[in-house]
Amino acid sequence: MPGSAVSSNGDRTVAQDLSAASPIAPGPRQSLPITAQMKVGEKVIQLEVAQTPDQQQIGLMNRTELSDDRGMLFPFTPPRPVAFWMKNTLIPLDMIFLRDGKVAHVARNVPPCKAEPCPTYGTPVAIDQVIELRGGRATELGIQPGDRLLVQPLSP
């Protein structure tokens, strides 16, 4: 489950416990290259892209901050319903669920998971991208369901 961890189970992406131990324990942290960007009005958000299942499982875990102009993109091919959790995620996040560039749902200011079982956040409709931003940023940018967001890959 992204945001914390992502895994696929049939059609539905679901939270997966990445460690055998409870309570919540620190784990891996990743920093991926910026390979995409999203434009919201005049604002440009630089996006790390979590392409592989392993990258998606780690997501933004164990980050202590996320600047206003940064986020993480989780592409899903083929589109499917997904749910994210916040295990080992230290900061609140906004999760923007997209299908064909249109916002299907926004989970706002999702809090870190402090104890298991961690709740999940998602949408029952098939989506093809999720963007995670600092908690509160989607509201600051005025992002609402039904909005169109332009997400573009960056040229190498």
C-alpha positions as CSV (number, residue, x, y, z in Angstrom):
1,M,0.0,0.0,0.0
2,P,1.5,3.4,-0.9
3,G,1.8,6.2,1.6
4,S,3.0,3.4,3.6
5,A,2.8,0.3,1.6
6,V,0.9,-1.0,-1.4
7,S,0.3,-4.5,-2.7
8,S,-2.1,-6.0,-5.1
9,N,-4.6,-8.7,-4.2
10,G,-6.7,-9.5,-7.2
11,D,-8.4,-6.3,-8.5
12,R,-7.9,-4.4,-5.2
13,T,-4.7,-2.9,-3.9
14,V,-4.7,-3.4,-0.2
15,A,-2.6,-2.7,2.9
16,Q,0.0,-5.3,3.6
17,D,2.0,-5.7,6.8
18,L,5.6,-5.2,5.8
19,S,7.0,-6.3,9.2
20,A,6.2,-9.3,11.4
21,A,6.6,-7.1,14.5
22,S,4.1,-4.9,16.1
23,P,4.0,-2.1,17.2
24,I,4.8,0.2,14.3
25,A,8.6,0.1,13.8
26,P,10.9,2.3,11.6
27,G,11.7,0.7,8.3
28,P,13.2,1.6,4.9
29,R,13.1,5.2,3.6
30,Q,13.5,5.9,-0.1
31,S,14.3,9.0,-2.2
32,L,13.4,8.5,-5.9
33,P,14.5,10.8,-8.7
34,I,12.0,13.5,-9.9
35,T,10.7,12.1,-13.2
36,A,7.3,13.8,-13.5
37,Q,5.5,17.0,-12.6
38,M,2.0,18.2,-11.9
39,K,0.7,21.6,-12.7
40,V,-2.1,23.1,-10.5
41,G,-2.8,26.6,-11.8
42,E,0.5,28.4,-11.7
43,K,2.1,26.0,-9.2
44,V,4.3,23.2,-10.3
45,I,4.8,20.1,-8.1
46,Q,7.8,17.9,-8.7
47,L,7.0,14.2,-8.4
48,E,9.0,11.2,-7.5
49,V,7.5,8.3,-9.3
50,A,7.1,5.0,-7.5
51,Q,7.0,2.6,-10.5
52,T,7.8,-0.8,-9.0
53,P,5.8,-2.8,-6.4
54,D,8.8,-2.4,-4.0
55,Q,8.9,1.4,-4.5
56,Q,5.1,1.6,-4.0
57,Q,5.3,-0.5,-0.8
58,I,7.7,1.9,0.7
59,G,6.2,5.1,-0.7
60,L,6.8,8.0,1.6
61,M,7.5,5.9,4.7
62,N,9.8,7.3,7.3
63,R,10.0,10.8,5.8
64,T,10.1,13.6,8.4
65,E,9.1,16.3,5.9
66,L,7.7,16.9,2.4
67,S,8.1,20.4,0.9
68,D,5.2,22.2,-0.7
69,D,6.6,21.7,-4.2
70,R,7.2,18.0,-3.9
71,G,5.1,14.8,-4.0
72,M,5.1,11.2,-5.0
73,L,3.2,9.7,-7.9
74,F,1.9,6.1,-7.9
75,P,0.9,4.9,-11.4
76,F,-1.4,1.8,-11.7
77,T,-1.7,-0.1,-14.9
78,P,-4.3,-1.4,-15.5
79,P,-6.6,1.0,-13.6
80,R,-8.1,-0.6,-10.4
81,P,-9.6,0.3,-7.0
82,V,-6.8,1.0,-4.6
83,A,-6.4,1.8,-0.9
84,F,-3.4,3.2,1.0
85,W,-2.4,3.0,4.6
86,M,-0.1,5.1,6.7
87,K,2.1,2.5,8.4
88,N,5.6,3.9,9.2
89,T,4.5,7.2,7.6
90,L,5.6,10.0,10.0
91,I,3.8,13.0,8.5
92,P,0.2,13.7,7.5
93,L,-0.4,13.3,3.8
94,D,-3.1,14.2,1.2
95,M,-3.9,11.4,-1.3
96,I,-5.3,12.5,-4.6
97,F,-6.9,9.6,-6.5
98,L,-7.0,10.1,-10.3
99,R,-8.5,8.4,-13.4
100,D,-7.5,9.7,-16.8
101,G,-6.3,13.0,-15.3
102,K,-9.6,13.6,-13.4
103,V,-9.7,13.8,-9.6
104,A,-11.9,10.9,-8.4
105,H,-11.3,11.4,-4.6
106,V,-9.1,13.3,-2.2
107,A,-8.2,11.9,1.2
108,R,-7.1,15.0,3.1
109,N,-4.7,15.3,6.0
110,V,-4.5,11.6,6.5
111,P,-2.8,11.1,9.9
112,P,0.2,8.7,10.5
113,C,-0.8,5.3,11.8
114,K,0.2,5.1,15.5
115,A,-0.9,1.5,16.2
116,E,-2.0,-1.5,14.2
117,P,-4.4,-2.3,12.6
118,C,-3.8,0.8,10.5
119,P,-6.9,2.2,8.7
120,T,-6.9,2.3,4.9
121,Y,-7.9,5.2,2.6
122,G,-9.0,4.8,-0.9
123,T,-11.8,4.7,-3.4
124,P,-13.9,1.8,-4.7
125,V,-13.6,3.1,-8.3
126,A,-10.8,2.1,-10.6
127,I,-8.0,4.7,-10.7
128,D,-4.8,4.9,-12.6
129,Q,-2.7,7.3,-10.5
130,V,-2.4,8.4,-6.9
131,I,-0.5,11.5,-5.9
132,E,0.7,12.1,-2.3
133,L,1.4,15.6,-1.1
134,R,2.1,17.1,2.3
135,G,-1.0,17.1,4.5
136,G,-3.2,20.2,3.8
137,R,-1.5,20.9,0.5
138,A,-4.4,19.7,-1.7
139,T,-6.7,22.2,0.1
140,E,-4.1,25.0,-0.3
141,L,-4.0,24.3,-4.0
142,G,-7.8,24.1,-4.3
143,I,-7.9,20.5,-5.6
144,Q,-11.4,19.1,-5.6
145,P,-13.0,15.9,-7.0
146,G,-13.9,16.5,-10.6
147,D,-10.8,18.7,-11.3
148,R,-8.5,17.9,-14.1
149,L,-4.8,17.7,-13.2
150,L,-2.0,17.7,-15.7
151,V,0.7,15.2,-14.8
152,Q,3.6,15.1,-17.2
153,P,6.7,12.9,-17.4
154,L,9.9,14.9,-17.5
155,S,12.3,14.5,-20.4
156,P,15.6,12.7,-19.5
